[in-house]
Amino acid sequence: MPHTTQTPETACQPDESLRSCKETTEALIIAFVLAYVFRAFAVEAFVIPTGSMADTLRGAHFRITCPTCGYQFNYGFAAGQFGYRQGVIPPERVTIPSGGLDQSGIPLCPMCGRQIDRNVPRRVSNGDRILVLKYPYYFASPQRWDVIVFKNPENTHENFIKRLIGLPGETLEIIDGDVYIDGHIQQKPPAVQDKLWIPIYHSDFQVPDHTTDTLDTDIWTQPWRPRRPRSAWSSDDQSHRLRFSGAGQEHALRFDTARLRKLAPSFLAYDGNTRDDQAIASDLKLSCLLEKPKDTQGRLSLRLGKYDRLYQADINFNGRCQLCLIMPDGSREILCHQQLPPLRAGTTPITFSNLDHRLTLQLAEHTLAWQGPDDPALWGYDPQAPFLLPDVQILAHAGPFALDRLALHRDTHYTNSLGNGPGRGTQGQPFTLHPDEFFVLGDNSTASHDSRFWRQPQPHNGQPPYRAGIVPRQYLVGRAWCVYWPAGYHVHPKIRYAWIPNFGQMRFIR
């Protein structure tokens, strides 16, 4: 037999292959360990399962465009009502069935009031996918208004996401939809408040002609009504502007109270045609773009009512601005005033809000604000008195000028009950938090199972259960950071997953 000699290069090949395989395996194990550590201590991904935080965060939902006015809004997908088990999103288009649901299940456009046809097949969009930062709460305590993820006290095997309202040691009470801590009303940071405004009206979304099946049940009409027969105000149906032709006397417009009665209660388009008529939001924001011709003088006044009083922002084109209180007897009190630069010709953004006992007039980059007392009784609130709709008016003098992109919003109103009596921490039911206890609420107040209504909590790790209504510190998972994958776009109705990302809805969570 021929004798073969193994060269050194041939002899070392198996060792090198083994070593290479070993190094690859070690690298994969290290990567897996690092990924596990990163997930355990830094960032974890979650999918929003329900609409309790809508419209800040959305569970499975329909994306609807109103065929009448063109406004786009989201309507929650309640899996149990549609024949699909919770968490399963059908790949095909589905319809919102008419059987088995009362009128509250009808999608309703919040701009024009159109009842959306439930028999039109629509694609169900998945819930928002979010990233949660875990490490902040290892080094610092949570802050009020954070959106947090935590273990559900009633079932510690699942995670909940809510907005943090009450901190350890505080006494919390919800009065007329506002949060009071130790007797002081709590004002939301601007970045948070921007997510909590709920639209009532926007001039860009109007019905082009008389259309039935609206909030008024007959025909849609312009909700801004002149207070005198021969008014200098007119509506431009083409540009959607309100025009003031000019007058030596003050001319006023009032927002239709019948329409306000439908939308000022705790109505959210995400929940369909449901509202709490005992929870009327009285914190409002009125905004517009003032279009002022060159060399025009005049005055624009914006009025927002709260209980039996009116709060007025006067904007004189020479720059003189003031905030006033108008009492039921007609008496007037100037709360604050300021001389600002005269208004220039062209477009000036204006916003006037009555929010959390604070009046704010934003005129371009300038701000005029007045902070009122904490006691709601000093604002005219009487829990025994009948509910009063807030009055919204626009007044003009001299001119001419026009208002474009006119919008009215209401604040999120935290309700006191879900039909089973007052909740925990609500009006007349103050709730004091002990050390390491937190109180949370959902942004979708009328459809959120949160600290107000939790039942007896579940024992965890063999320990006695915590008291009902609180999130213990050890249940905290982390702070919601961003929506990294909102409901995407589908390339075909039969393809289950939405592969095309919706970049416009990627956002930080406030």
WOZIPE-V856415 format. One record per pair of residues at least 12 apart in sequence whose C-alpha atoms are under 6 Angstrom apart, sorted by the first residue. I is the first residue (numbers start at 1). J is the second residue. Records with the same first field share a line. If there is no record, write none. Layout:
I: J, J
This chain:
41: 134, 135
42: 133, 134, 135
43: 132, 133, 134
44: 131, 132
45: 130, 131
46: 129, 130
47: 128, 129
48: 127, 128
52: 442, 444, 447, 448
53: 442, 443, 444
54: 444
58: 127, 128
59: 127
60: 77, 125, 126, 127
61: 75, 76, 77, 124, 125
62: 74, 75, 124, 125
68: 207
69: 205, 206, 207
74: 270
75: 270
76: 270
91: 494, 496
92: 493, 494
93: 121, 122, 123
94: 121, 122
95: 119, 120, 121
96: 118
104: 272, 273, 274
105: 272
106: 272, 273
107: 272
108: 272, 273
110: 269
111: 201
113: 214, 215
114: 213, 214
125: 487
126: 487
128: 486, 487
129: 483, 485, 486
130: 482, 483, 484
131: 481, 482
132: 478, 479, 480, 481
133: 478, 479
134: 478
144: 164, 165
145: 163, 164, 165
146: 163, 164
147: 162, 163, 479, 480
148: 161, 162, 478, 479, 480
149: 161, 477, 478
150: 475, 476, 477
151: 475
153: 457
154: 457, 458
162: 440, 441, 442
163: 440, 441, 442
164: 440
165: 439, 440
166: 438, 439
167: 438
168: 433, 434, 435, 436, 437, 438
169: 433, 434, 435
170: 432, 433
171: 431, 432
172: 425, 430, 431
173: 425, 426, 427, 430
174: 426, 427
175: 427
177: 413, 414, 415
184: 374
185: 374
187: 356
192: 510
196: 412
197: 409, 410, 411
198: 409, 410
199: 409
200: 408, 409
201: 407, 408
202: 406, 407
203: 240, 405, 406
223: 255, 256
224: 253, 254, 255
225: 253, 254
226: 252, 253
227: 252, 253
232: 244, 245
241: 403, 404
242: 402, 403
243: 402
244: 400, 401, 402
245: 400
246: 398, 399, 400
247: 398
248: 398
249: 397
250: 396, 397
251: 395, 396
252: 394, 395
253: 393, 394
254: 392, 393
255: 392
264: 280, 281
265: 277, 279, 280, 281
266: 279
281: 413
282: 306, 390
283: 354, 355, 410, 411
284: 353, 354, 409, 410
285: 352, 353, 408, 409
286: 351, 352, 407, 408
287: 350, 351, 406, 407
288: 350, 404, 405, 406
289: 348, 349, 403, 404
290: 347, 348, 403
291: 346, 347, 401, 402
292: 345, 346, 401
293: 345
294: 345
297: 317, 399
298: 317, 397, 398, 399
299: 315, 316, 317, 396, 397
300: 315, 395, 396
301: 313, 314, 394, 395
302: 394
303: 392, 393
304: 391, 392
305: 390, 391
306: 390
307: 388
309: 327, 328
310: 326
311: 324, 325
312: 324
317: 342, 343
318: 342
319: 339, 340, 341, 342
320: 339
321: 337, 338
322: 336, 337
323: 335, 336
348: 364
349: 364
350: 362, 363
357: 372
358: 370, 371, 372
414: 445
423: 452, 453
424: 452
436: 472, 473
437: 470, 471, 472
438: 470, 471
439: 451, 470
451: 469
454: 469
455: 468
456: 468
481: 508, 509
482: 507, 508, 509
483: 506, 507
484: 506
488: 500, 501, 502
